[in-house]
Amino acid sequence: FNVWLSPRVPAPHLTVYVGVRNGHATFMADHLPRVDLALYPDYVERYYCGERASSWSALQKSGGVIRTFLSGDAKVRAVQSPNAIGLSCSADDAESVRRLVEELHAHCGVWLSWALSAEL
């Protein structure tokens, strides 16, 4: 699903994919920027840096039973932001699926806090 904010709200849009295919649970989530990130370093600092972004990067590099998932669609990869996260695990591994759900909840929670606190 996608959540597109009003043009008055500067916070990034939210995009989420959750699915199970060939025995693998997968989720992808992203905060799509509203501006050209090369031109607005303050926007990058506010929405794409900090502790949460660092933890998403570390999670994607951690390996183990939860693996990084990259879309096979070049059009999807072309618009991904620095906060894009894609993770996959065996759908039969309840603990790993629980961790995916926790990360999905965190990604959406961060976005919701931005949307609710945005100055209009």
N, C-alpha and C positions, 0 to 999 in steps of 0.2 A: 504494500500500500504506500501511497504518497500523501504527504500533507503539505500543501502549498499555502503559505501565509499571504496575507494581504500585502500589497505593495507598501503600505505604511509601516509595516513591521520589518526592522532590519535583520532580525535573526534568520539564520539559514532555514531552508526548507528541510523536511524530514522525508527520507525514503527508506523503506524496510521491505525485505523479502525473507520469508520463512517457508521452508519446504522440506519434504522428505522424498528422496528419490534413490533408487538402487540401494536401499539399506542405510543411507546416510542422511542425518539431519543437518540442515544447512541454514544459516542465517546471514544476511548481509544487511547492513544499515549504514546510512550516510547522512551527513548534514551538508546539503548542497548550498554553496555560497550564493549570496544575492549580489555580489560585486566581483569585479576582477581582482583576485587576490594579489596580483603583482602590483596593483596600483594603490591598495589600501592595507598597509602593514598593521594599522591599528585593529582592523577587522580580523586579520589573521591572528593577532595576539589575543583578542577577546574570545574568539570562537574556536581556534585551531591549535592552541598551545596550552600548556599547563599540565597539572597532574593527571587529569582524566585522559587527555590525549596521549600522554606518556605511557599510561597503563594499558591503553588499547594497543599501542605499538609493541609493548613488551609481550602482551598476550599473544599477538600474532606471530611473534618470533619464538615463543616458548616451546613449540613442538609438542611431542607427546600424543595423547589420544585425541586432543582437539587440534585440528589442523587448519592452516590458513586456506581459505577458499577464494579463488579468483574467478570472476565471471569469464566465460568463454566468448562473451559478446564484446567486441571492441568498442561499440557505441556506449556500453555501460562503463567500461574502464576509462573512456575518454572524458567523462564528466565527473568522475569520482573526486571527492575532496580529500584533504589530508586526514580527515576523521573517518574515512571509509573503513569499515571493518567487515570482514567476511570470514566466518568460521564454520567448520564442519566436523562432525564426529559420527560414530556409529549410532544409528537410531536405537540400537539394543542396549547401549550403555547409559543407564538411567542417570548416573552421576554426571557424566559429560553433558548429557542433554540438559540437566539442571543448570550446569555452568553456562551453557549457551543461553538459556532463558534469563539467567541473572545478568549476563552481559547485554542482552537485548533490552531488558528492563532499565539498566543503567544508561544505555545509549538514548533511549526514549526519554528517560527522566531528565537527563542533562538538557536535551532539546526543549522539553516542556518548561523547564525553569527559565530558559532563555526567552521562549515565546511569552511566558507570563510576566516576565520582568522587563520586556522591551519598552523603551520609551516611544510613544507614538507621536 
